[in-house]
Amino acid sequence: MIIRSALDSDKKPMSAILAQFNLLSRSDRSSDAAYVSRHNIEHSDTVCCSVAEDSDGIVLGFQSLKRVQDGTPFGLPPSWGFIGTYVALNAVRQGIGTCVVRGLEKSSQIRRGDDGRRDN
């Protein structure tokens, strides 16, 4: 399993994964490739967007971390973050969600410049 930053070329497989999620959750949210690119990969509020791919380069899941701004539909205060994690239906229960979360944790530790340990 490889966890890496999402590229614009990943928008089609990410779109297919989001469409599966929307179908199961009965969401009418857009899931086309342009939406995924605009709202997950290239959005100005995106802190990072990662994909999990198998050894053949097939995208099996993705995760997007965005900063909350005024007017978001989530009711969170500005400056908080929200994370969307999505896994392809044919890849559930294989640890993909856990891998992208660990990748996000590692990325945030690098950005903070620490090793993730806290003094108690």
Disulfide bonds with the S-S distance in Angstrom:
none
